[in-house]
Amino acid sequence: MPKIVFIEPGGARREIEAPLGITLMEVARQNNIRGVVAQCGGACACATCHVYIAASGLTKLEPREEMEEGMLEMAWEPRTNSRLSCQVHITADLDGLEVTVPERQRLP
């Protein structure tokens, strides 16, 4: 299983073994990662699972689709490395991926 490093609000680092095929949001929720609210449950409808992906991992991800782009406009302080964790599927290539959770999420 690939290991994903989450950096929670406040700076705590947690390394989690992530099962293949589920989303980054599901990994965060199953492991009680602080700050990943995921209010819509992964339907790409709220942007409360917004995260920042380390530059080294961006090339390993599929590009953002139009729906995700639209939702990220509603996220708190979006950046070029912003992703909705519900749209990132865990693959073996993501081993070592570093994900920073924003200090807060913009709730709808």
C-alpha positions in Angstrom: 0.0 0.0 0.0 1.3 3.5 -0.8 2.1 5.7 2.1 0.6 9.2 2.1 1.9 12.0 4.3 -0.8 14.3 5.6 0.2 17.6 7.2 -2.7 18.7 9.4 -3.6 22.2 10.3 -1.1 23.3 12.9 1.7 21.2 11.3 1.3 17.7 12.7 2.6 15.1 10.1 0.9 11.8 9.8 2.0 9.0 7.5 -0.9 6.7 6.5 -0.9 3.5 4.5 -3.6 4.0 1.8 -5.5 1.2 0.2 -5.4 1.2 -3.6 -8.5 2.4 -5.4 -10.2 4.6 -2.8 -9.9 8.4 -2.8 -7.6 10.6 -0.8 -10.7 12.0 0.9 -11.7 8.5 2.1 -8.2 7.8 3.4 -8.3 11.1 5.4 -11.8 10.4 6.8 -10.9 6.8 7.7 -7.9 8.0 9.6 -9.4 11.1 11.2 -7.2 13.6 9.5 -8.0 17.0 11.0 -9.4 19.6 8.6 -10.8 17.3 5.9 -14.5 18.0 6.4 -15.9 16.3 3.2 -19.3 17.6 3.9 -20.8 16.3 0.6 -19.3 12.8 1.1 -17.2 12.9 -2.0 -19.7 14.1 -4.6 -17.5 17.0 -5.8 -20.2 19.4 -4.6 -18.7 21.4 -1.7 -14.9 21.9 -1.7 -14.6 21.0 2.0 -12.1 18.3 1.3 -9.7 20.8 -0.3 -6.0 20.0 0.1 -2.7 21.2 -1.2 -0.5 18.7 -3.0 3.3 19.0 -2.8 4.9 19.9 -6.1 6.7 16.6 -6.3 3.4 14.8 -6.4 1.4 17.0 -8.8 2.8 15.2 -11.9 1.6 11.9 -10.6 -2.0 12.9 -10.5 -4.6 13.0 -13.3 -5.4 16.6 -14.3 -8.2 18.4 -12.6 -11.5 18.1 -14.5 -13.9 21.0 -15.2 -16.2 20.1 -12.3 -13.3 20.1 -9.8 -12.0 23.4 -11.2 -15.4 25.0 -10.5 -15.6 23.7 -7.0 -12.1 24.9 -6.2 -13.2 28.4 -6.9 -15.2 28.1 -3.8 -12.4 26.7 -1.7 -10.6 28.7 1.0 -7.4 30.2 -0.4 -7.0 28.0 -3.5 -3.6 27.7 -5.1 -2.2 26.2 -8.2 -1.5 23.0 -6.3 -5.0 22.8 -4.8 -7.1 19.6 -5.3 -10.3 18.2 -3.9 -9.2 15.1 -2.2 -12.4 13.4 -3.3 -11.1 13.5 -6.9 -7.7 12.0 -6.2 -7.7 8.2 -6.5 -5.0 6.2 -4.7 -2.6 4.4 -7.0 0.8 2.8 -6.3 2.4 5.8 -8.0 1.3 8.0 -5.1 3.6 6.4 -2.6 5.2 9.2 -0.6 2.7 11.8 -1.7 2.6 14.8 0.7 -0.7 16.5 1.2 -1.2 19.6 3.3 -4.7 20.3 4.7 -5.5 24.1 4.7 -5.9 25.8 8.1 -9.6 25.9 7.5 -12.3 24.9 4.9 -14.9 27.3 3.5 -18.2 25.7 4.5 -21.2 26.2 2.2 
